[in-house]
Every structure is written in structure tokens, then in C-alpha cells.
Amino acid sequence: MVCVRRDAGDAAENAPPRILRCGPEFFLSLPVTSGRRRVSAGTGGHTVSRSVSGPCRVLIFWTMRYFLELRYNGAAYCGWQRQPDRPSVQQTLEGALATLLRGRVEVTGAGRTDTGVNASYYVAHFDVPQPVADPVQTVYKLNFLLPGDIAVSGMTPVADDAHARFHACEREYIYLIEPRKNPFTRHMTWQYYVPLDVERMNRAAEMLPGFRDFTSFAKLNSNNRTNICRVMQARWQTDADGRLCFTIRADRFLRNMVRAIVGTLVDVGRGRYTPEDFRSIVESRDLARSSAGAPAQGLFLSDVRYPAEVFERRCFTKCDLL
């Protein structure tokens, strides 16, 4: 990071530039000159430039960036993103980090999850002005400060331009449907008692990778710049207990998209729509034609993938949630 300080300091006329070290900061003292010049500074291969003139000091901040791997139960939160008057996962995590690191910390997540939605795997990044001495011990202390419904498993140093959201190339969600009353899974599944034709649901789901525009499943007034997504996989499976699991993988997801797709596919499974009706709904690009969204508690963000040179998953190997 580079900023300009309008301070003559020791930038005397005809003096050469000097670098002064101060903790994690560097001051580049520039001599008096006429006209403007370009000053650049780089860390980790990332360069920032500013145009400056006259005697000044350029303040360069060296920071360390870490990726956090975590999971959370979203029942008590209004989603990932910080809100002014309601608890969020981001706000809770930032508060714990600020207490632990004794300074304000901003956390950037891999994406938003809606109110009540869970994450069995999530990635976020934050910056600190100096390296964390013991990441393993820091994770232990961070979990001690966090409530029981948020768990951090890993803290990994990454390049200073690695971004948890913008560098993510694939995301995966799963949705769980319990076909019978079960008091032990009611907070983590959609308990839906109408018999469903999974084969029909899969015939409809396998059409999704052939589409790009998912306006039919995009929440209104979401300020999306585009409703274009690239779906790589969409499939229903039934486990040994008869529980249904829908897995969908894409480069990005729109707000409420997965829940709207699940709700519409369930209507295919119970006979309200045919698979061809489902195709027509997607092609119409009309939200009014899709079904109501499935309940939030059955939805889990289950994977976030990055290019290998940016970050590779280290924690939370995939396993049965229930």
C-alpha cells in the first residue's frame, strides 16, 4: 500500500531518495524537484504507484495476508455479510480476531450466504501488519473466543494479492431433504414428507449445465451485474437412510439461486412440473415461473476451489454431515 504524506521532512533539495524503516512501514523520502513524478512500491509481486510532486514522504505499508478455513451453522445469523443491526458470521469473526490480535481486523469472505444458510466449508481472508507468530495456536485461541456455531480449522499465509472471493473459481452447495419426521435432523434438513421421483428430478437437473442465464432463479433487487453462471454439476442422490442430497457446482451463484432451483426441482419430483416444464422455466428467464425457494436450513456451502497457485484446501475433508 502506498500513500503520500505532504511533509518536507529531510527531503532537501538535490538529496537522493532515502528509505527509512519504521516497524512494518517504510518511508521513502523524496528530494525537492520541479514537476511531478511517478513513485512505485511493490510487495509480493504486487506494485502500487502514485503520482507526486514537491518534497514529500511516501508511506509504504507491508502487510501479511492469511486465508482462514472455517465452517458454521447459520441458524443464529442473518448470513455471512455484516449488517448494522443483526448478527452475522463476518461480524462475529471480525470481533474475535480484533480481540485476539488487539486491533481492528476486516475479514473478506468467499461469498455471501443468506440468512439461516450453513457452510460446511468456507474461506475468508484478512490482513495484519506483521506475521502471526504461531498460526496453530492462534486458531486454537480464536475458536475459544468464537461461539459454538462457528469453527475455524486453518490459518494459512498467502500472497498479498490472493483474494478469497475474486480468486475462487468454483463453489459447491449441497441441499439435504429428510423424507420423514426426524427430531435430530430437523434443524439441518428440509423435512418433506411427499414422495419424490428422484429419477425425474435428475432428468431436469442434468439440463442445468446447458444453460448460462439463470434469471429465473435470481432474487429480485439483488443488484447483480449479470445473471450468467456456469454450472458444472447438478445431481440428486439418495443415501442408505433414504435422505436426499442435491449437489450443485458452479463458478458463481446468484442470491437465493440454489434454494429456488431446489424448490422447483422438488415440484418436478412431486409431479407438478415435468422435466420439459423445468427447461421452459429456465429458458423463460422469468422469476415468477419458478417455485418458492426451499427452506434455508437444508442448504450448505460445501466447497470453494481456487487455482493451485493461489490456495489449496487443507481442512475439513468431505464427510457425511448427519
BELNORTA-V188377 format. One record per backbone hydrogen bond with DSSP energy under -1.0 kcal/mol. CO is the residue of the C=O (numbers start at 1). NH is the residue of the N-H. E is the energy in kcal/mol with one decimal. If there is no record, write none. Layout:
co = {CO | CO}
nh = {NH | NH}
e = {E | E}
//
This chain:
co = {1 | 3 | 5 | 5 | 8 | 10 | 12 | 18 | 20 | 22 | 24 | 25 | 26 | 27 | 28 | 29 | 37 | 39 | 41 | 43 | 46 | 48 | 50 | 52 | 56 | 57 | 58 | 59 | 60 | 64 | 65 | 66 | 67 | 68 | 69 | 69 | 70 | 71 | 72 | 74 | 77 | 79 | 80 | 87 | 88 | 89 | 90 | 91 | 92 | 93 | 94 | 95 | 96 | 97 | 98 | 98 | 108 | 113 | 114 | 118 | 119 | 122 | 123 | 124 | 125 | 126 | 128 | 134 | 135 | 136 | 137 | 138 | 139 | 140 | 141 | 142 | 147 | 149 | 151 | 154 | 156 | 159 | 163 | 170 | 171 | 172 | 172 | 173 | 174 | 175 | 176 | 177 | 178 | 182 | 185 | 190 | 190 | 196 | 197 | 198 | 199 | 200 | 201 | 202 | 204 | 205 | 207 | 208 | 212 | 214 | 215 | 227 | 230 | 233 | 235 | 237 | 239 | 243 | 244 | 245 | 246 | 247 | 248 | 249 | 249 | 250 | 254 | 255 | 256 | 257 | 258 | 259 | 259 | 260 | 261 | 262 | 263 | 264 | 265 | 266 | 267 | 267 | 268 | 269 | 274 | 275 | 276 | 277 | 278 | 279 | 280 | 282 | 286 | 287 | 296 | 298 | 299 | 300 | 301 | 301 | 303 | 305 | 305 | 307 | 307}
nh = {61 | 59 | 7 | 57 | 11 | 12 | 15 | 29 | 27 | 25 | 62 | 22 | 60 | 20 | 58 | 18 | 52 | 50 | 48 | 46 | 43 | 41 | 39 | 37 | 30 | 5 | 28 | 3 | 26 | 128 | 158 | 126 | 156 | 124 | 153 | 154 | 122 | 151 | 119 | 77 | 116 | 89 | 90 | 78 | 92 | 93 | 94 | 95 | 96 | 97 | 98 | 99 | 100 | 101 | 102 | 103 | 125 | 80 | 117 | 301 | 72 | 70 | 110 | 68 | 108 | 66 | 64 | 138 | 139 | 140 | 141 | 142 | 143 | 144 | 145 | 146 | 150 | 73 | 71 | 69 | 67 | 162 | 167 | 305 | 250 | 302 | 303 | 248 | 300 | 246 | 190 | 244 | 192 | 185 | 188 | 178 | 192 | 198 | 201 | 202 | 203 | 204 | 205 | 206 | 207 | 208 | 210 | 211 | 229 | 217 | 218 | 214 | 251 | 249 | 247 | 245 | 242 | 239 | 177 | 237 | 175 | 235 | 173 | 232 | 233 | 171 | 257 | 219 | 260 | 261 | 262 | 263 | 294 | 264 | 265 | 266 | 267 | 268 | 269 | 270 | 272 | 273 | 271 | 197 | 278 | 279 | 280 | 281 | 282 | 283 | 284 | 285 | 289 | 290 | 299 | 176 | 118 | 174 | 120 | 121 | 172 | 169 | 170 | 310 | 311}
e = {-1.9 | -3.2 | -2.2 | -2.2 | -2.9 | -2.3 | -1.9 | -3.2 | -3.0 | -2.4 | -2.1 | -2.9 | -3.0 | -3.1 | -2.1 | -1.7 | -3.0 | -2.6 | -3.0 | -2.1 | -2.3 | -2.3 | -2.9 | -3.0 | -2.1 | -3.3 | -2.5 | -1.8 | -2.3 | -2.5 | -2.4 | -1.8 | -2.6 | -1.9 | -2.9 | -1.4 | -1.9 | -2.7 | -2.5 | -1.6 | -1.4 | -2.0 | -2.6 | -2.8 | -1.9 | -2.6 | -2.6 | -2.1 | -1.8 | -2.3 | -2.5 | -1.9 | -2.2 | -3.1 | -1.0 | -1.3 | -2.8 | -1.8 | -2.1 | -2.1 | -2.5 | -2.4 | -1.7 | -3.6 | -2.7 | -2.5 | -3.4 | -2.3 | -2.4 | -1.8 | -2.3 | -2.5 | -2.3 | -1.3 | -1.5 | -1.8 | -1.6 | -2.4 | -2.2 | -2.1 | -2.9 | -1.8 | -1.6 | -2.9 | -2.4 | -2.8 | -1.4 | -2.4 | -2.6 | -2.8 | -2.1 | -2.5 | -1.9 | -1.3 | -1.8 | -2.0 | -1.1 | -1.1 | -1.9 | -2.3 | -2.0 | -1.8 | -2.7 | -2.4 | -1.5 | -1.7 | -1.9 | -2.0 | -2.7 | -1.8 | -1.6 | -2.5 | -1.6 | -2.3 | -2.7 | -2.9 | -2.0 | -2.5 | -2.7 | -2.0 | -2.3 | -2.2 | -2.6 | -2.6 | -1.5 | -2.9 | -2.0 | -1.7 | -2.1 | -2.4 | -2.8 | -2.5 | -1.9 | -1.9 | -2.7 | -2.6 | -1.4 | -1.3 | -2.4 | -1.9 | -1.8 | -1.5 | -1.1 | -2.0 | -2.0 | -1.9 | -2.2 | -2.2 | -2.2 | -2.5 | -1.7 | -1.0 | -1.6 | -1.1 | -2.1 | -2.1 | -2.3 | -2.5 | -1.9 | -1.6 | -2.4 | -2.5 | -1.3 | -2.1 | -2.0}
//
